[in-house]
Amino acid sequence: MFLNEIFGFGRKVDSTRDNRDTRDQMNEVGSSVALSAPQSAYLAQSQPHLSSQPELLRKPRSHPDPVSSHILDTSVGLPAKGVNVSMYKMGGEQSWTKLQSRVTNDDGRASNFLSWEEFQPGTYKMHFSTGQYFKDRATETFYPYAEVVFEIKDPDTHYHIPLLLNPYGYSTYRGS
């Protein structure tokens, strides 16, 4: 009996409590729990002051830029610094429009290809100038460049395009 009194074992739980109160509290403190469509509809109806501020309902952004890249030279086990990386978007008649070029930093990373406001659903590609990278290191290579084409469906999500590189091969995957 003594432990039950101290820890509250055996205490009845009020099951009549409205679960919507908990969801509202999570939103107030900036919870990263995603709202379902019914929850969003409820929130818009019950708290119209929030529906006029859509930025409060957006997913928190995990990265300052919508697209980033990272290149690792697996032949030496190091980041590939100094690689020119260009990002393109497919337009009408399947023509590519160059958005921005960057050079990988000492950690083999590149970002800031476009802003969140410019980022839209569509087909994009990253062009990696791998031939020049290996030429600068006096290393023979088979591929003069590598291109990765990908489709963006959710422009509120960060996309990371990594490239694992060596003189005679490369691979990629959807990073985080």
Salt bridges, closest charged atoms under 4 A:
ASP18 OD2 - ARG20 NH2 2.77
ASP107 OD2 - ARG109 NE 2.81
GLU147 OE2 - LYS125 NZ 3.25
GLU147 OE2 - HIS127 ND1 2.88
ASP154 OD2 - LYS59 NZ 2.70
ASP156 OD1 - ARG61 NH2 3.97
